[in-house]
Amino acid sequence: MIQVQNLHKTFKVSTKEPGLMGSIKGLVSRKYITKTALKNVSLEIKQGEMVGLIGANGAGKTTLVKVLAGIIHPTDGKVDVLGFNPWDRSDKLRSQMALIMGQKAQLWYDLPALDSYMLLKEIYQIPDVLYKQQIEFLADVLQIKDQLKVQVRKLSLGERMKVELMGALLHRPNVVYLDEPTIGLDLMAQKAVRQFLKDYQKEFKPIILLTSHYMEDIKELCPRVILIKSGELIYDGALQTIQTQFGERKKLVLTFEDKLTAPPQIPSELGTLEVQDNKLSLTTTRQKLNPAMDFLLKNFQPQDVTIQDPPIEEVIESFLRKGRS
Amino acid sequence: MSWQSKVVSTEIRKILAYRSDFWINFLGQTLIQLFIARALWQSIFESNGLTEMKGLTLPQLTLYYLVAPLTMKILMGENIGFLSREIYDGGLNRYLVWPLPPLGYKALTFLTYSCFYLAQLLIIYSIGRLLLDDSPYQLEELVRLILGMGYILVAAIGYFFLMSLCEMVAFWADNTWTLGVMLRFVAAFLGGAFIPLTFFPENLRHIIEFLPFASMISGPVNLILGRASFMESLTAFLIMLAWLPILYFSVMKLWKKGNLQYTGVGM
């Protein structure tokens, strides 16, 4: 289990005026600003949960992951990962943990992945039998068997991500931090990595904390999401709940028997109208949903009526823009 | 096989990964340095009509310039940036999440390079000795060579600490390449890798001998080349040993403080 209480992290960052003069001035004196990366973050993640961490660039997602992984020290607050304080860097905790940062390689570029795996086998003291099993299982699921003897630097981006994932999961960690695991991958590779993570989660039940800018990753993998804005946790709950409760816009779709010849007259304050063949769509707000529905049903006789939620990307974007309020 | 031996074998595989770089590193750099030093000292000997300077003949000096820079290279191990680069670009993250001591890992990789260059020294010295000195081989020479190599390896641990102190400034200052270059220059100069310490004024030499550099570079070089008695070499070795705990504790203290500053950001 992961427990975080009132986590706070600030960084002191140097600033410099732009241009040549700014650079020269910077040699003599520098101004520093204090940047708050995490503000009173509290959360709890149970064993076997896969949680999505969402936020804009610079919101504090990666900082949170780094604190949980014991890479950086927090300014204040308490963190407990599987009963350990992560920045004590106990070997017992680190041997149960894996961190995959999409933009940073963990394996050695100049060596084939198998060479790095042999080193990881010793570092994590993986028994021979388990090591062989894991190599076979992971290489098979990720369909990467043929690439394991090729220098990592000569692999494609997608293949590299797959061998990184494989390396990080060789020791069957109980906690996996995934920071942008599908960044830069093509659609096929993204899909393969997602499927792999799903299978892995099903098989071994680790805690997986996933940050990604691809909503597809989150939608497919994480029933629970945590939204971070400017270092503050603004939502922690089911992904579906955000969509149903916080989606401001709703789309009413009426299907008719015949093709609509002319756009029907609907008061503009009820929403935006769109007509296509035998379908009439009215995009309205949550507040105006009932009056819009009343109006449509009074004036038209549709065959079918559906209410659609807006795409999750849009809801989260609007949620992050406005915050909790 | 323990993780330590696996780290060593992984590093060796990395060194051997690129054939041309391997040979350039193995021979090219040494031959260029030797050629420059030989040309310089030859012109000094010839223009002054000398056959010996401070007790050293031209072939002996040439042999010195074969062994001293290689010793420096052994001490420098993985070279400047072995830690600061990782701090700067966030590469240190991987060592922090692995269940092992991160500095221990870095020390091992550093010393693997040192051992690799030590093998290089053994080969090049043997060839150089064959070409530059026609006196018959003696048992003492072999003993000196073996003891000298052990001495250099211990010195490499000391130099790892020294370099780590410079490298860890990157926790605060990000880019510290110049600091590493400065340390190399100061170490090579005060250690006798540029000019043998016998050419220094005697008063200055007495002070320099108590600094870690002379005992790390001149100490083993003079032992190997038979230019210091066993007692003098032992004294130099003990001076170096005395520096090790001081350097070790300084490194550990700075590492702890630096870790509090580490942000793990980078490319």
Chai-1 contact restraints between the chains, C-beta under 6 A:
chainA,res_idxA,chainB,res_idxB,connection_type,confidence,min_distance_angstrom,max_distance_angstrom,comment,restraint_id
A,K66,B,G264,contact,1.0,0.0,6.0,A-B,restraint_1
A,A69,B,V97,contact,1.0,0.0,6.0,A-B,restraint_2
A,I71,B,N93,contact,1.0,0.0,6.0,A-B,restraint_3
A,I71,B,L96,contact,1.0,0.0,6.0,A-B,restraint_4
A,I71,B,G264,contact,1.0,0.0,6.0,A-B,restraint_5
A,I72,B,G264,contact,1.0,0.0,6.0,A-B,restraint_6
A,H73,B,L260,contact,1.0,0.0,6.0,A-B,restraint_7
A,D91,B,P99,contact,1.0,0.0,6.0,A-B,restraint_8
A,R94,B,V97,contact,1.0,0.0,6.0,A-B,restraint_9
A,R94,B,P99,contact,1.0,0.0,6.0,A-B,restraint_10
A,S95,B,P99,contact,1.0,0.0,6.0,A-B,restraint_11
A,L99,B,V97,contact,1.0,0.0,6.0,A-B,restraint_12
A,K104,B,G90,contact,1.0,0.0,6.0,A-B,restraint_13
A,Q106,B,R94,contact,1.0,0.0,6.0,A-B,restraint_14
A,D110,B,K14,contact,1.0,0.0,6.0,A-B,restraint_15
A,D110,B,A17,contact,1.0,0.0,6.0,A-B,restraint_16
A,L111,B,R13,contact,1.0,0.0,6.0,A-B,restraint_17
A,D115,B,R13,contact,1.0,0.0,6.0,A-B,restraint_18
A,L119,B,K6,contact,1.0,0.0,6.0,A-B,restraint_19
A,L119,B,T10,contact,1.0,0.0,6.0,A-B,restraint_20
A,E122,B,W3,contact,1.0,0.0,6.0,A-B,restraint_21
A,E122,B,K6,contact,1.0,0.0,6.0,A-B,restraint_22
A,I123,B,W3,contact,1.0,0.0,6.0,A-B,restraint_23
A,I123,B,W98,contact,1.0,0.0,6.0,A-B,restraint_24
A,I123,B,L100,contact,1.0,0.0,6.0,A-B,restraint_25
